[in-house]
Each structure stands twice: as structure tokens, then as C-alpha cells.
Amino acid sequence: MAQSRAASTALRRSRRSGFTAARRRATRRARRALRALLRAPLALRILVVTVAVLVVWSAANWLYQVVRKPTELFFPVSGVLAKAPPETWRQYGPLFRRHSTAIVTPALLAALAQVEGSGNPVARTYWRWQLTWHPFEIYRPASSAVGMYQITDATFREARRYCIHDHAVVEEGAWHDVRSCWFNGLYTRVVPSHAVELTAALLDRGVAETLQRQHVARATLAQKHDLAAVMHLCGVGPADAYARRGFRLAAGQKCGEHDVARYLARVNAMKLEFTRLAAE
């Protein structure tokens, strides 16, 4: 026992001395590097300091953005998960059917998933530069959107109030109400079944409420689909204006950086493609 304690004590002392020696060597190297930098020409010193600041800022900015938007950690595999329409339908067709409603059909759900995120459940937004004094706003994700429907934080908070039961939208209620939504608080945008259900529920409810607000008594299914697509891209306000104008876009209308007419054309083209795939 005494020999064991002695050996353990000797091992700890050896480790401490090893750490101390390593720290001293690192300190000596740092001092030599600092002296060399101070003796270097001014232009070289400025360059070295600038590079060091950029390296530290890049690491800190990345950590900050990941804390704010953890799904950025999926970036190594994000591009690999993109799919062509046949693969999207083959993999997620059952989900589109299960969570469809009378307004939000499987083909529309598939078309939106393809146009927004190429069927990629962890699709990310691009990063962009902007002039600002805030060090962590200079280079950051363009938005909080995540997943194959590119659901933003605000839309996600709203959508989690709803779910789909037997192809009908249900709103969250008391925990003991068997007809209300269950476990919506556990939903996430990168799980395909959650994303499909949340999108279907929010768009179905949103289209119905918009038509009621704008006193549109009759609308074709195609008009409802276009309204849902405008709502998904632009939000409730522009969707209300679109319905109020008789389902017509304003000339050159854009939402953010997107041309709405082109977006609608892409969604409708994909809808036809997925209708064909569903019939095969």
C-alpha cells in the first residue's frame, strides 16, 4: 500500500513537472516571437496583428452564430442531403400525404419543400456581409430560416400552436384534451415530419383566415395554393394584399430578394411534377 501511494505521488510530481516545463517552453517561445515581431518592419507588424485579430474574430463570430442558431452545425452535411424531385417524393411522399389538408395538398407540400430547400431537412441560409458597428453582425446567416421549408424563428413559434389530426388543423389546448395537439413543444424544424406538419397546419389556417378577412367567398384550389405560396414566402400582410387584389401580384413584386412571380412559377411547375410522380 505504501509503495502504491509513493508511486502515485511520484507520478503526480512527474506530471506537474512536465506541465511546468511545457508551460515554460511555451512562454519562452511566445517571448521570442514577440521580440521578433517588435523588431520587424512596421508594415509586417500591422499585417501580423491584422491577421491575428481576424482569426480571433472569425472563431468568436462562428461560436456566437452557432449559439444563436445551432443548426449551423449541420453545415458539413447540408449540401449532401439535397434531393431531386423524384427522390424527395420517394422519401417524403408518405409524410406529405399524411399531413395534407383540403387546402394544402401533398403536391403543394412537396413543391414548397423542393423550391425552398431541395428536399434537404437541414437546409441553411447563405451568410452575408453588412456594414455595422456590431462585431457579430458583420458576417452572419441571412436569416433564422432552417430546414426544407426554410421556417424562420417567428414562423416556427406561430406554427407550433397547430397540428394536423386526420387531415384537419387542430389548435393546441389543455393537456387532457385528446382532440388538441400533443408534444408540440418538442417539435423541431429539422425533423421532416415536424416540418411538414407545421407547414401544412400554418398554411391551411392562414389561407382560411385570409379569405375570411378579405371577404373572399369563392376561390379555386389553384388560387388557394398560390395564396399559400405567397404567404409562405412573404408573410400574412402581402398575402392579404394579394387576395384583396383578386389574386393578382403587384408589378415587379418582391419579398426580400425574391421575385414573387418567379417564385410562384417555380412552385406551380414543381406542383405539376409532383402530381405526376404521385400518379406513377
C-alpha positions in Angstrom: 0.0 0.0 0.0 2.8 2.4 1.0 4.6 1.6 -2.3 1.4 2.3 -4.2 1.0 5.7 -2.5 4.6 6.5 -3.1 4.3 5.6 -6.8 1.1 7.7 -7.1 2.8 10.7 -5.5 5.8 10.3 -7.8 3.6 10.1 -10.8 1.7 13.3 -9.8 5.0 15.1 -9.3 6.2 14.0 -12.6 3.1 15.2 -14.3 3.3 18.6 -12.6 6.9 19.0 -13.5 6.1 18.0 -17.1 3.3 20.6 -17.3 5.5 23.2 -15.7 8.3 22.5 -18.2 5.9 22.7 -21.1 4.4 26.0 -19.9 7.9 27.5 -19.6 8.8 26.4 -23.1 5.6 27.9 -24.4 6.3 31.1 -22.6 9.9 31.3 -23.9 8.6 30.7 -27.5 5.9 33.4 -27.1 8.5 35.9 -25.8 10.9 35.1 -28.7 8.0 35.6 -31.2 7.0 38.9 -29.6 10.6 40.2 -29.7 10.9 39.2 -33.3 7.6 40.9 -34.1 8.7 44.1 -32.4 11.9 44.1 -34.4 10.1 43.5 -37.7 9.2 46.4 -40.1 6.0 48.3 -39.3 4.2 47.0 -42.3 4.8 43.4 -41.3 3.7 44.1 -37.7 0.5 45.6 -38.9 -0.1 42.6 -41.2 0.5 40.1 -38.4 -1.7 41.9 -35.9 -4.5 42.3 -38.5 -4.3 38.5 -39.3 -4.4 37.6 -35.6 -7.4 39.9 -35.0 -9.2 38.4 -38.0 -8.5 34.8 -36.8 -9.8 35.6 -33.3 -12.8 37.4 -34.6 -13.7 34.6 -37.0 -13.6 32.0 -34.3 -15.6 34.1 -31.9 -18.1 35.0 -34.6 -18.6 31.4 -35.5 -19.2 30.4 -31.9 -21.6 33.3 -31.4 -23.6 32.4 -34.5 -23.8 28.7 -33.6 -25.1 29.6 -30.1 -27.7 31.8 -31.7 -28.5 29.3 -34.5 -27.3 25.8 -33.5 -28.4 24.3 -36.8 -25.4 25.9 -38.4 -23.5 22.9 -37.0 -25.1 20.8 -39.8 -23.1 22.7 -42.5 -20.7 19.8 -43.2 -23.6 17.6 -44.4 -26.1 20.2 -45.5 -25.3 20.1 -49.2 -25.2 16.3 -49.3 -28.9 16.0 -48.3 -30.3 18.0 -51.2 -32.6 15.9 -53.4 -34.0 15.9 -56.9 -37.8 15.8 -57.1 -38.2 12.0 -57.6 -36.0 11.4 -54.5 -37.9 14.0 -52.5 -41.2 12.3 -53.3 -39.8 8.8 -52.7 -38.5 9.7 -49.3 -41.2 12.1 -48.0 -44.3 11.3 -50.1 -45.9 9.4 -47.2 -45.4 12.5 -44.9 -46.9 14.8 -47.5 -49.9 12.6 -47.8 -50.3 12.1 -44.0 -50.2 15.8 -43.1 -52.1 17.2 -46.1 -55.4 19.0 -45.8 -58.2 20.0 -48.1 -56.3 23.2 -49.0 -52.7 22.2 -48.6 -52.4 19.1 -50.8 -49.5 16.6 -50.9 -48.3 18.1 -54.2 -48.2 21.6 -52.8 -46.3 20.5 -49.7 -43.8 18.7 -51.9 -43.4 21.6 -54.2 -42.7 24.1 -51.4 -40.2 21.7 -49.9 -38.4 21.4 -53.2 -38.4 25.1 -54.1 -37.4 26.2 -50.6 -34.8 23.6 -49.6 -34.4 21.0 -52.4 -35.9 18.4 -50.0 -33.0 19.0 -47.6 -34.2 18.7 -44.0 -31.3 20.7 -42.7 -31.1 23.3 -45.5 -29.3 26.5 -44.3 -29.5 30.1 -45.5 -26.4 31.7 -47.0 -24.3 34.0 -45.0 -23.9 37.7 -45.9 -21.8 40.7 -45.1 -23.1 44.0 -43.9 -21.7 47.3 -42.6 -22.3 47.7 -38.9 -20.5 48.6 -35.7 -21.7 45.3 -34.1 -18.8 42.9 -34.5 -21.1 39.8 -34.6 -23.5 41.3 -37.2 -20.8 41.9 -39.9 -20.9 38.4 -41.2 -23.8 36.2 -40.2 -26.6 34.0 -41.6 -29.0 35.9 -43.8 -32.0 34.9 -41.7 -33.1 32.5 -39.0 -34.7 30.2 -41.6 -34.0 26.5 -41.2 -34.9 23.2 -42.9 -36.5 22.2 -46.2 -39.3 24.8 -45.7 -36.9 27.5 -44.5 -39.1 28.2 -41.4 -37.9 31.3 -39.6 -37.9 31.6 -35.8 -41.1 33.8 -35.8 -43.0 31.4 -38.1 -41.9 28.4 -36.0 -43.3 30.0 -32.8 -46.6 30.6 -34.6 -46.8 27.2 -36.3 -46.2 25.2 -33.1 -49.7 26.3 -32.0 -51.1 23.9 -34.6 -51.0 20.3 -35.7 -52.8 18.0 -38.1 -55.3 15.3 -37.0 -57.0 13.3 -39.7 -56.1 15.9 -42.4 -57.7 18.8 -40.4 -56.0 21.6 -38.5 -56.2 21.4 -34.7 -55.0 24.1 -32.3 -53.2 23.4 -29.0 -55.3 23.2 -25.9 -55.4 21.7 -22.5 -53.1 18.7 -21.9 -56.1 16.4 -21.1 -58.0 17.3 -24.3 -57.5 14.3 -26.5 -58.5 16.4 -29.5 -55.8 19.0 -29.1 -52.1 19.0 -30.2 -49.7 16.8 -28.2 -46.0 17.4 -27.6 -45.7 20.3 -30.0 -43.2 21.9 -27.6 -40.8 19.1 -28.7 -41.1 19.8 -32.4 -38.1 21.0 -34.4 -37.7 22.3 -37.9 -35.0 19.8 -38.9 -37.2 16.7 -38.4 -39.0 16.2 -41.7 -42.3 15.0 -40.2 -42.4 18.0 -37.9 -41.6 20.5 -40.6 -44.2 19.1 -43.0 -47.0 19.0 -40.3 -46.2 22.6 -39.1 -46.1 24.0 -42.6 -49.4 22.3 -43.6 -51.2 23.4 -40.5 -50.0 27.0 -40.6 -50.7 27.5 -44.3 -54.1 25.8 -44.1 -55.2 28.0 -41.2 -53.5 31.1 -42.7 -55.3 30.7 -46.1 -58.7 30.2 -44.5 -58.3 33.3 -42.2 -57.0 35.4 -45.1 -60.0 34.6 -47.3 -62.3 35.3 -44.4 -60.7 38.7 -43.6 -60.8 39.7 -47.3 -64.4 38.5 -47.7 -63.5 36.2 -50.5 -66.4 33.8 -50.6 -65.2 31.7 -53.5 -61.7 30.8 -54.5 -60.4 27.9 -56.7 -58.0 25.4 -55.3 -55.3 26.8 -57.6 -55.9 30.3 -56.2 -55.7 29.0 -52.6 -52.4 27.3 -53.5 -51.0 30.5 -54.9 -52.1 32.3 -51.8 -50.4 29.8 -49.6 -47.2 30.1 -51.6 -47.3 33.9 -51.3 -48.0 33.6 -47.6 -45.1 31.2 -47.1 -42.6 33.4 -48.9 -43.8 36.9 -47.9 -46.0 36.6 -44.8 -49.6 37.4 -43.9 -49.6 41.1 -44.9 -48.6 40.6 -48.5 -50.8 37.6 -48.7 -53.8 39.7 -47.6 -52.9 42.3 -50.3 -52.6 39.5 -52.9 -56.1 38.2 -52.0 -57.5 41.7 -51.9 -56.3 42.4 -55.4 -58.2 39.4 -56.7 -55.2 37.0 -56.5 -53.0 39.3 -58.6 -49.4 40.3 -57.8 -48.2 43.9 -57.9 -46.0 44.7 -60.8 -42.5 43.6 -60.1 -43.4 42.5 -56.6 -40.6 41.2 -54.4 -40.3 39.7 -51.0 -36.8 40.3 -49.7 -34.6 39.3 -52.6 -37.2 37.0 -54.2 -39.2 37.9 -57.3 -42.7 36.7 -56.2 -43.9 35.9 -59.8 -40.9 33.7 -60.5 -41.3 32.0 -57.1 -45.0 31.2 -57.9 -44.0 29.9 -61.3 -41.4 27.6 -59.7 -43.9 26.3 -57.1 -46.5 25.6 -59.7 -44.0 23.8 -62.0 -42.9 21.7 -59.1 -46.5 21.0 -58.1 -47.2 19.6 -61.6 -44.1 17.5 -61.4 -45.1 16.0 -58.0 -48.6 15.4 -59.2 -47.1 13.4 -62.0 -44.8 11.5 -59.6 -47.7 10.7 -57.3 -49.7 9.2 -60.1 -46.9 6.8 -61.1 
